[in-house]
Amino acid sequence: MKQPKELLFTLWIFVMFNYLYCDVMGLMDSSLLRQYLSGTVGGMPITENFLLLAAIVMEIPIAMILLTRLLAPKANARANLFASAFKTLVMLLTLFAGSATSYYWFCAVIEIATTLFIFGYSLRWLRMQKV
């Protein structure tokens, strides 16, 4: 574990690109695009409050890109544990909150694997700091 901050920084960038590109693909999916334009996706109304909550949820991995560079090691590991656990749970829930497309499943598996790796790596890093 020579450079945990650099690895975690890179992993958060990687997972953010996956989140973003999956959302872009959703805009290219004509059936989803029609739902977005109607204001209801999978029976769920896309309200201002829903979008605010989505922005807050996505701000966590965005902030982790910065925080992995700035936080002290112990706080860094703890923040990565929280953020990766939270985003893993969110992604697992989204898979079962409607009918996910094949491309969504593909991206979600990569995203979940990445955040699980971040969790395990951060846990190991935190334990090494106690030695």
Biotite code that builds the C-alpha atoms (Angstrom):
import biotite.structure as struc

atoms = struc.array([
    struc.Atom([0.000, 0.000, 0.000], chain_id="A", res_id=1, res_name="MET", atom_name="CA", element="C"),
    struc.Atom([2.523, 2.571, -1.116], chain_id="A", res_id=2, res_name="LYS", atom_name="CA", element="C"),
    struc.Atom([0.145, 5.250, -2.413], chain_id="A", res_id=3, res_name="GLN", atom_name="CA", element="C"),
    struc.Atom([-3.421, 4.658, -1.134], chain_id="A", res_id=4, res_name="PRO", atom_name="CA", element="C"),
    struc.Atom([-4.523, 8.239, -1.800], chain_id="A", res_id=5, res_name="LYS", atom_name="CA", element="C"),
    struc.Atom([-3.551, 8.046, -5.467], chain_id="A", res_id=6, res_name="GLU", atom_name="CA", element="C"),
    struc.Atom([-5.259, 4.695, -5.995], chain_id="A", res_id=7, res_name="LEU", atom_name="CA", element="C"),
    struc.Atom([-8.471, 5.818, -4.283], chain_id="A", res_id=8, res_name="LEU", atom_name="CA", element="C"),
    struc.Atom([-8.424, 9.111, -6.186], chain_id="A", res_id=9, res_name="PHE", atom_name="CA", element="C"),
    struc.Atom([-8.131, 7.186, -9.467], chain_id="A", res_id=10, res_name="THR", atom_name="CA", element="C"),
    struc.Atom([-10.855, 4.699, -8.516], chain_id="A", res_id=11, res_name="LEU", atom_name="CA", element="C"),
    struc.Atom([-13.323, 7.481, -7.688], chain_id="A", res_id=12, res_name="TRP", atom_name="CA", element="C"),
    struc.Atom([-12.646, 9.093, -11.073], chain_id="A", res_id=13, res_name="ILE", atom_name="CA", element="C"),
    struc.Atom([-13.138, 5.705, -12.755], chain_id="A", res_id=14, res_name="PHE", atom_name="CA", element="C"),
    struc.Atom([-16.442, 5.039, -11.013], chain_id="A", res_id=15, res_name="VAL", atom_name="CA", element="C"),
    struc.Atom([-17.673, 8.590, -11.699], chain_id="A", res_id=16, res_name="MET", atom_name="CA", element="C"),
    struc.Atom([-17.058, 8.145, -15.430], chain_id="A", res_id=17, res_name="PHE", atom_name="CA", element="C"),
    struc.Atom([-19.059, 4.917, -15.263], chain_id="A", res_id=18, res_name="ASN", atom_name="CA", element="C"),
    struc.Atom([-21.954, 6.634, -13.457], chain_id="A", res_id=19, res_name="TYR", atom_name="CA", element="C"),
    struc.Atom([-21.950, 9.460, -15.984], chain_id="A", res_id=20, res_name="LEU", atom_name="CA", element="C"),
    struc.Atom([-21.678, 7.355, -19.111], chain_id="A", res_id=21, res_name="TYR", atom_name="CA", element="C"),
    struc.Atom([-24.461, 5.048, -17.985], chain_id="A", res_id=22, res_name="CYS", atom_name="CA", element="C"),
    struc.Atom([-26.674, 8.106, -17.513], chain_id="A", res_id=23, res_name="ASP", atom_name="CA", element="C"),
    struc.Atom([-25.694, 9.391, -20.971], chain_id="A", res_id=24, res_name="VAL", atom_name="CA", element="C"),
    struc.Atom([-26.634, 6.022, -22.480], chain_id="A", res_id=25, res_name="MET", atom_name="CA", element="C"),
    struc.Atom([-30.009, 6.331, -20.770], chain_id="A", res_id=26, res_name="GLY", atom_name="CA", element="C"),
    struc.Atom([-30.550, 9.565, -22.710], chain_id="A", res_id=27, res_name="LEU", atom_name="CA", element="C"),
    struc.Atom([-29.804, 7.689, -25.943], chain_id="A", res_id=28, res_name="MET", atom_name="CA", element="C"),
    struc.Atom([-32.417, 5.037, -25.081], chain_id="A", res_id=29, res_name="ASP", atom_name="CA", element="C"),
    struc.Atom([-35.564, 6.270, -26.832], chain_id="A", res_id=30, res_name="SER", atom_name="CA", element="C"),
    struc.Atom([-37.972, 4.572, -24.416], chain_id="A", res_id=31, res_name="SER", atom_name="CA", element="C"),
    struc.Atom([-36.236, 6.109, -21.414], chain_id="A", res_id=32, res_name="LEU", atom_name="CA", element="C"),
    struc.Atom([-35.864, 9.471, -23.117], chain_id="A", res_id=33, res_name="LEU", atom_name="CA", element="C"),
    struc.Atom([-39.631, 9.611, -23.696], chain_id="A", res_id=34, res_name="ARG", atom_name="CA", element="C"),
    struc.Atom([-40.146, 8.903, -19.986], chain_id="A", res_id=35, res_name="GLN", atom_name="CA", element="C"),
    struc.Atom([-37.657, 11.614, -18.994], chain_id="A", res_id=36, res_name="TYR", atom_name="CA", element="C"),
    struc.Atom([-39.485, 14.086, -21.211], chain_id="A", res_id=37, res_name="LEU", atom_name="CA", element="C"),
    struc.Atom([-42.831, 13.098, -19.693], chain_id="A", res_id=38, res_name="SER", atom_name="CA", element="C"),
    struc.Atom([-41.478, 13.686, -16.188], chain_id="A", res_id=39, res_name="GLY", atom_name="CA", element="C"),
    struc.Atom([-42.095, 10.126, -14.992], chain_id="A", res_id=40, res_name="THR", atom_name="CA", element="C"),
    struc.Atom([-39.557, 7.296, -15.262], chain_id="A", res_id=41, res_name="VAL", atom_name="CA", element="C"),
    struc.Atom([-40.639, 3.771, -14.417], chain_id="A", res_id=42, res_name="GLY", atom_name="CA", element="C"),
    struc.Atom([-43.735, 5.151, -12.722], chain_id="A", res_id=43, res_name="GLY", atom_name="CA", element="C"),
    struc.Atom([-41.647, 7.459, -10.508], chain_id="A", res_id=44, res_name="MET", atom_name="CA", element="C"),
    struc.Atom([-42.238, 11.202, -10.904], chain_id="A", res_id=45, res_name="PRO", atom_name="CA", element="C"),
    struc.Atom([-39.027, 13.131, -11.511], chain_id="A", res_id=46, res_name="ILE", atom_name="CA", element="C"),
    struc.Atom([-39.668, 16.120, -9.272], chain_id="A", res_id=47, res_name="THR", atom_name="CA", element="C"),
    struc.Atom([-37.406, 18.923, -8.139], chain_id="A", res_id=48, res_name="GLU", atom_name="CA", element="C"),
    struc.Atom([-37.002, 17.183, -4.758], chain_id="A", res_id=49, res_name="ASN", atom_name="CA", element="C"),
    struc.Atom([-36.107, 13.896, -6.477], chain_id="A", res_id=50, res_name="PHE", atom_name="CA", element="C"),
    struc.Atom([-33.463, 15.679, -8.555], chain_id="A", res_id=51, res_name="LEU", atom_name="CA", element="C"),
    struc.Atom([-32.099, 17.420, -5.433], chain_id="A", res_id=52, res_name="LEU", atom_name="CA", element="C"),
    struc.Atom([-31.776, 14.044, -3.702], chain_id="A", res_id=53, res_name="LEU", atom_name="CA", element="C"),
    struc.Atom([-30.078, 12.597, -6.792], chain_id="A", res_id=54, res_name="ALA", atom_name="CA", element="C"),
    struc.Atom([-27.654, 15.537, -6.824], chain_id="A", res_id=55, res_name="ALA", atom_name="CA", element="C"),
    struc.Atom([-26.802, 14.974, -3.162], chain_id="A", res_id=56, res_name="ILE", atom_name="CA", element="C"),
    struc.Atom([-26.250, 11.249, -3.716], chain_id="A", res_id=57, res_name="VAL", atom_name="CA", element="C"),
    struc.Atom([-23.971, 11.915, -6.698], chain_id="A", res_id=58, res_name="MET", atom_name="CA", element="C"),
    struc.Atom([-22.089, 14.661, -4.880], chain_id="A", res_id=59, res_name="GLU", atom_name="CA", element="C"),
    struc.Atom([-20.638, 12.029, -2.553], chain_id="A", res_id=60, res_name="ILE", atom_name="CA", element="C"),
    struc.Atom([-18.393, 10.312, -5.143], chain_id="A", res_id=61, res_name="PRO", atom_name="CA", element="C"),
    struc.Atom([-17.621, 13.693, -6.723], chain_id="A", res_id=62, res_name="ILE", atom_name="CA", element="C"),
    struc.Atom([-16.472, 14.990, -3.338], chain_id="A", res_id=63, res_name="ALA", atom_name="CA", element="C"),
    struc.Atom([-14.442, 11.833, -2.740], chain_id="A", res_id=64, res_name="MET", atom_name="CA", element="C"),
    struc.Atom([-12.267, 12.678, -5.743], chain_id="A", res_id=65, res_name="ILE", atom_name="CA", element="C"),
    struc.Atom([-11.189, 15.823, -3.891], chain_id="A", res_id=66, res_name="LEU", atom_name="CA", element="C"),
    struc.Atom([-11.275, 14.436, -0.351], chain_id="A", res_id=67, res_name="LEU", atom_name="CA", element="C"),
    struc.Atom([-8.994, 11.494, -1.119], chain_id="A", res_id=68, res_name="THR", atom_name="CA", element="C"),
    struc.Atom([-6.303, 14.054, -1.967], chain_id="A", res_id=69, res_name="ARG", atom_name="CA", element="C"),
    struc.Atom([-6.921, 16.380, 0.991], chain_id="A", res_id=70, res_name="LEU", atom_name="CA", element="C"),
    struc.Atom([-7.852, 14.335, 4.063], chain_id="A", res_id=71, res_name="LEU", atom_name="CA", element="C"),
    struc.Atom([-5.383, 12.945, 6.563], chain_id="A", res_id=72, res_name="ALA", atom_name="CA", element="C"),
    struc.Atom([-4.938, 9.156, 6.269], chain_id="A", res_id=73, res_name="PRO", atom_name="CA", element="C"),
    struc.Atom([-7.284, 8.031, 9.072], chain_id="A", res_id=74, res_name="LYS", atom_name="CA", element="C"),
    struc.Atom([-10.078, 10.444, 8.099], chain_id="A", res_id=75, res_name="ALA", atom_name="CA", element="C"),
    struc.Atom([-9.462, 9.564, 4.460], chain_id="A", res_id=76, res_name="ASN", atom_name="CA", element="C"),
    struc.Atom([-9.910, 5.842, 5.040], chain_id="A", res_id=77, res_name="ALA", atom_name="CA", element="C"),
    struc.Atom([-13.071, 6.432, 7.084], chain_id="A", res_id=78, res_name="ARG", atom_name="CA", element="C"),
    struc.Atom([-14.572, 8.762, 4.477], chain_id="A", res_id=79, res_name="ALA", atom_name="CA", element="C"),
    struc.Atom([-13.831, 6.197, 1.775], chain_id="A", res_id=80, res_name="ASN", atom_name="CA", element="C"),
    struc.Atom([-15.450, 3.455, 3.866], chain_id="A", res_id=81, res_name="LEU", atom_name="CA", element="C"),
    struc.Atom([-18.618, 5.504, 4.324], chain_id="A", res_id=82, res_name="PHE", atom_name="CA", element="C"),
    struc.Atom([-18.841, 6.744, 0.734], chain_id="A", res_id=83, res_name="ALA", atom_name="CA", element="C"),
    struc.Atom([-18.135, 3.383, -0.875], chain_id="A", res_id=84, res_name="SER", atom_name="CA", element="C"),
    struc.Atom([-20.581, 1.540, 1.384], chain_id="A", res_id=85, res_name="ALA", atom_name="CA", element="C"),
    struc.Atom([-23.266, 4.138, 0.722], chain_id="A", res_id=86, res_name="PHE", atom_name="CA", element="C"),
    struc.Atom([-22.791, 4.132, -3.070], chain_id="A", res_id=87, res_name="LYS", atom_name="CA", element="C"),
    struc.Atom([-22.707, 0.320, -3.168], chain_id="A", res_id=88, res_name="THR", atom_name="CA", element="C"),
    struc.Atom([-26.021, 0.202, -1.306], chain_id="A", res_id=89, res_name="LEU", atom_name="CA", element="C"),
    struc.Atom([-27.565, 2.878, -3.550], chain_id="A", res_id=90, res_name="VAL", atom_name="CA", element="C"),
    struc.Atom([-26.519, 1.015, -6.701], chain_id="A", res_id=91, res_name="MET", atom_name="CA", element="C"),
    struc.Atom([-27.871, -2.288, -5.376], chain_id="A", res_id=92, res_name="LEU", atom_name="CA", element="C"),
    struc.Atom([-31.201, -0.609, -4.592], chain_id="A", res_id=93, res_name="LEU", atom_name="CA", element="C"),
    struc.Atom([-31.452, 0.984, -8.047], chain_id="A", res_id=94, res_name="THR", atom_name="CA", element="C"),
    struc.Atom([-31.082, -2.410, -9.698], chain_id="A", res_id=95, res_name="LEU", atom_name="CA", element="C"),
    struc.Atom([-34.314, -3.548, -8.087], chain_id="A", res_id=96, res_name="PHE", atom_name="CA", element="C"),
    struc.Atom([-36.310, -0.289, -8.253], chain_id="A", res_id=97, res_name="ALA", atom_name="CA", element="C"),
    struc.Atom([-37.789, -0.913, -11.666], chain_id="A", res_id=98, res_name="GLY", atom_name="CA", element="C"),
    struc.Atom([-36.765, -2.754, -14.774], chain_id="A", res_id=99, res_name="SER", atom_name="CA", element="C"),
    struc.Atom([-33.065, -2.144, -15.319], chain_id="A", res_id=100, res_name="ALA", atom_name="CA", element="C"),
    struc.Atom([-31.773, -2.426, -18.876], chain_id="A", res_id=101, res_name="THR", atom_name="CA", element="C"),
    struc.Atom([-28.909, -4.693, -19.889], chain_id="A", res_id=102, res_name="SER", atom_name="CA", element="C"),
    struc.Atom([-26.527, -1.740, -20.280], chain_id="A", res_id=103, res_name="TYR", atom_name="CA", element="C"),
    struc.Atom([-27.552, -0.469, -16.835], chain_id="A", res_id=104, res_name="TYR", atom_name="CA", element="C"),
    struc.Atom([-26.814, -3.883, -15.311], chain_id="A", res_id=105, res_name="TRP", atom_name="CA", element="C"),
    struc.Atom([-23.432, -3.937, -17.069], chain_id="A", res_id=106, res_name="PHE", atom_name="CA", element="C"),
    struc.Atom([-22.455, -0.510, -15.721], chain_id="A", res_id=107, res_name="CYS", atom_name="CA", element="C"),
    struc.Atom([-23.922, -1.232, -12.290], chain_id="A", res_id=108, res_name="ALA", atom_name="CA", element="C"),
    struc.Atom([-21.846, -4.393, -11.888], chain_id="A", res_id=109, res_name="VAL", atom_name="CA", element="C"),
    struc.Atom([-18.675, -2.437, -12.678], chain_id="A", res_id=110, res_name="ILE", atom_name="CA", element="C"),
    struc.Atom([-19.702, 0.382, -10.332], chain_id="A", res_id=111, res_name="GLU", atom_name="CA", element="C"),
    struc.Atom([-20.565, -1.991, -7.484], chain_id="A", res_id=112, res_name="ILE", atom_name="CA", element="C"),
    struc.Atom([-17.339, -3.959, -7.955], chain_id="A", res_id=113, res_name="ALA", atom_name="CA", element="C"),
    struc.Atom([-15.357, -0.716, -7.861], chain_id="A", res_id=114, res_name="THR", atom_name="CA", element="C"),
    struc.Atom([-17.032, 0.636, -4.732], chain_id="A", res_id=115, res_name="THR", atom_name="CA", element="C"),
    struc.Atom([-16.676, -2.746, -3.021], chain_id="A", res_id=116, res_name="LEU", atom_name="CA", element="C"),
    struc.Atom([-12.971, -2.695, -3.869], chain_id="A", res_id=117, res_name="PHE", atom_name="CA", element="C"),
    struc.Atom([-12.700, 0.848, -2.495], chain_id="A", res_id=118, res_name="ILE", atom_name="CA", element="C"),
    struc.Atom([-14.407, -0.340, 0.701], chain_id="A", res_id=119, res_name="PHE", atom_name="CA", element="C"),
    struc.Atom([-12.085, -3.322, 1.152], chain_id="A", res_id=120, res_name="GLY", atom_name="CA", element="C"),
    struc.Atom([-8.969, -1.335, 0.299], chain_id="A", res_id=121, res_name="TYR", atom_name="CA", element="C"),
    struc.Atom([-9.949, 1.472, 2.685], chain_id="A", res_id=122, res_name="SER", atom_name="CA", element="C"),
    struc.Atom([-10.679, -0.991, 5.477], chain_id="A", res_id=123, res_name="LEU", atom_name="CA", element="C"),
    struc.Atom([-7.262, -2.569, 4.983], chain_id="A", res_id=124, res_name="ARG", atom_name="CA", element="C"),
    struc.Atom([-5.636, 0.888, 4.909], chain_id="A", res_id=125, res_name="TRP", atom_name="CA", element="C"),
    struc.Atom([-7.390, 1.898, 8.146], chain_id="A", res_id=126, res_name="LEU", atom_name="CA", element="C"),
    struc.Atom([-6.293, -1.318, 9.874], chain_id="A", res_id=127, res_name="ARG", atom_name="CA", element="C"),
    struc.Atom([-2.680, -0.785, 8.742], chain_id="A", res_id=128, res_name="MET", atom_name="CA", element="C"),
    struc.Atom([-2.715, 2.667, 10.329], chain_id="A", res_id=129, res_name="GLN", atom_name="CA", element="C"),
    struc.Atom([-3.390, 1.139, 13.748], chain_id="A", res_id=130, res_name="LYS", atom_name="CA", element="C"),
    struc.Atom([-0.224, -0.968, 13.576], chain_id="A", res_id=131, res_name="VAL", atom_name="CA", element="C"),
])
